[in-house]
Amino acid sequence: MTKIRLIQGALLISLAPVLACASWGQTKNGVIEVLDDFHVAASEADSARYFAHFAEQAIFFGTDIAERWSLEEFQAYAGPYFRAGRGWTYVPQQRAVFLNGDTAWFDETLKNENFGLTRGTGVLTWDGSHWKLTQYHLTLPVPNDLINQLVDLINAMEE
């Protein structure tokens, strides 16, 4: 069975079938479902559901070098957006998930209306009943042909 969701006009199709078995959660498909719901919750500005996907000690890295947030700091940053009903929509395009016991790590390519293609990477840990994000890193991949221009702009800004 393929899971399909509509978020802000974009069709989100789960990248793997949902498994209907007792050990479903601690599988790659369980990780994929968590990541899919994580993105849908952000798009729907559902703060409680979104932040429930994080472990207490989680770290979120945003696109700016200064954006290294603990869970509490990230909640303080995102809270006003969610309370105003403004989330953010990142639609998964590709995803790779790797498991090693109670640890999963992933990389995903995401489509965003403002930023175009972005990349998310991270780590989840199994808490005995759920996968929890312990680290998420959102990046804006830069084409190699543009890297020197971008470095020059960043260096000029820092001077």
C-alpha positions as CSV (number, residue, x, y, z in Angstrom):
1,M,0.0,0.0,0.0
2,T,1.4,3.4,-0.9
3,K,0.7,6.3,1.3
4,I,-0.2,9.6,-0.4
5,R,-0.7,13.0,1.2
6,L,-1.4,16.4,-0.2
7,I,0.5,19.3,1.4
8,Q,0.0,22.8,0.3
9,G,-0.8,21.8,-3.3
10,A,2.1,19.3,-3.5
11,L,1.5,15.6,-3.7
12,L,3.7,13.7,-1.2
13,I,4.0,10.0,-1.9
14,S,5.7,7.9,0.7
15,L,8.9,6.6,-0.7
16,A,8.2,3.1,0.5
17,P,5.2,0.9,1.3
18,V,3.9,0.9,4.8
19,L,4.5,-2.4,6.6
20,A,1.7,-3.9,8.6
21,C,3.6,-6.0,11.1
22,A,4.4,-5.9,14.8
23,S,8.0,-4.8,14.2
24,W,7.1,-2.1,11.6
25,G,8.5,0.8,13.6
26,Q,12.1,-0.4,13.9
27,T,12.5,-0.8,10.1
28,K,13.6,1.4,7.2
29,N,9.9,1.9,6.4
30,G,9.3,3.0,10.0
31,V,12.1,5.7,9.6
32,I,10.6,6.7,6.2
33,E,7.1,7.2,7.8
34,V,8.6,9.3,10.6
35,L,10.5,11.5,8.1
36,D,7.4,11.8,5.9
37,D,5.2,12.8,8.8
38,F,7.9,15.2,10.1
39,H,7.7,17.1,6.8
40,V,3.9,17.0,6.6
41,A,3.6,18.3,10.2
42,A,5.9,21.2,9.3
43,S,3.8,22.0,6.2
44,E,0.7,22.0,8.3
45,A,2.3,24.1,11.0
46,D,1.5,21.3,13.5
47,S,4.0,22.2,16.2
48,A,3.1,19.4,18.6
49,R,3.3,16.7,16.0
50,Y,6.5,18.2,14.4
51,F,8.4,18.5,17.6
52,A,7.3,15.1,18.9
53,H,9.6,13.6,16.2
54,F,12.6,15.0,18.0
55,A,14.6,13.4,20.9
56,E,15.1,15.6,23.9
57,Q,18.8,16.1,23.2
58,A,18.2,16.8,19.4
59,I,20.1,19.4,17.5
60,F,18.8,21.1,14.4
61,F,21.2,22.7,11.9
62,G,19.6,25.3,9.6
63,T,20.9,26.7,6.4
64,D,22.8,29.6,8.1
65,I,26.1,28.9,9.8
66,A,24.7,30.4,13.0
67,E,21.7,28.0,13.0
68,R,22.8,25.3,15.4
69,W,19.8,24.9,17.7
70,S,19.0,22.6,20.7
71,L,15.4,21.4,20.6
72,E,14.4,24.1,23.1
73,E,16.1,26.8,21.0
74,F,14.5,25.5,17.8
75,Q,11.1,25.4,19.4
76,A,11.5,29.0,20.5
77,Y,12.5,30.0,16.9
78,A,9.8,28.0,15.1
79,G,7.0,28.6,17.7
80,P,5.8,32.0,16.4
81,Y,5.7,30.7,12.8
82,F,3.6,27.6,13.8
83,R,1.3,29.7,16.1
84,A,0.6,32.0,13.1
85,G,-0.2,28.9,11.0
86,R,2.9,29.3,8.8
87,G,4.9,26.2,8.5
88,W,7.3,25.3,5.8
89,T,6.9,22.7,3.0
90,Y,9.8,20.5,1.9
91,V,8.6,17.7,-0.4
92,P,10.9,14.6,-0.5
93,Q,12.2,13.8,-3.9
94,Q,14.8,11.1,-3.1
95,R,15.8,9.5,0.2
96,A,18.4,6.9,1.4
97,V,18.0,5.3,4.8
98,F,20.6,3.2,6.6
99,L,20.0,1.2,9.8
100,N,22.4,-0.2,12.3
101,G,20.5,-1.6,15.3
102,D,18.9,1.3,17.2
103,T,20.4,4.0,15.0
104,A,19.3,5.2,11.6
105,W,20.8,7.8,9.4
106,F,19.5,9.3,6.2
107,D,20.0,11.8,3.4
108,E,17.2,13.2,1.4
109,T,16.7,15.6,-1.5
110,L,13.8,17.9,-0.9
111,K,11.9,20.4,-3.0
112,N,11.0,23.8,-1.5
113,E,9.1,26.6,-3.3
114,N,11.5,29.3,-2.3
115,F,14.8,27.4,-2.1
116,G,14.4,24.9,-4.9
117,L,16.2,21.6,-4.2
118,T,17.7,21.3,-0.7
119,R,19.3,18.5,1.2
120,G,18.4,17.1,4.6
121,T,20.6,14.7,6.5
122,G,20.3,13.4,9.9
123,V,20.3,10.7,12.5
124,L,17.4,9.0,14.4
125,T,17.5,6.7,17.4
126,W,15.1,4.1,18.4
127,D,13.7,4.8,21.9
128,G,12.1,1.4,22.4
129,S,8.9,2.4,20.7
130,H,9.6,5.2,18.2
131,W,12.2,6.6,16.0
132,K,13.3,10.1,17.2
133,L,15.4,12.6,15.4
134,T,18.6,13.3,17.3
135,Q,20.1,15.5,14.5
136,Y,18.7,17.1,11.4
137,H,20.7,19.2,9.0
138,L,19.1,21.2,6.2
139,T,21.5,22.5,3.5
140,L,21.3,24.3,0.2
141,P,23.6,22.4,-2.1
142,V,25.7,24.7,-4.3
143,P,26.7,23.7,-7.8
144,N,30.5,23.5,-8.1
145,D,30.4,26.1,-10.9
146,L,29.0,28.6,-8.5
147,I,31.0,27.8,-5.4
148,N,33.8,30.4,-5.9
149,Q,31.2,33.2,-6.4
150,L,29.3,32.2,-3.4
151,V,32.5,32.0,-1.2
152,D,33.4,35.5,-2.4
153,L,30.0,36.8,-1.4
154,I,30.1,35.2,2.0
155,N,33.7,36.5,2.6
156,A,32.6,40.0,1.6
157,M,29.7,39.8,4.0
158,E,31.9,38.7,6.9
159,E,34.4,41.6,6.4
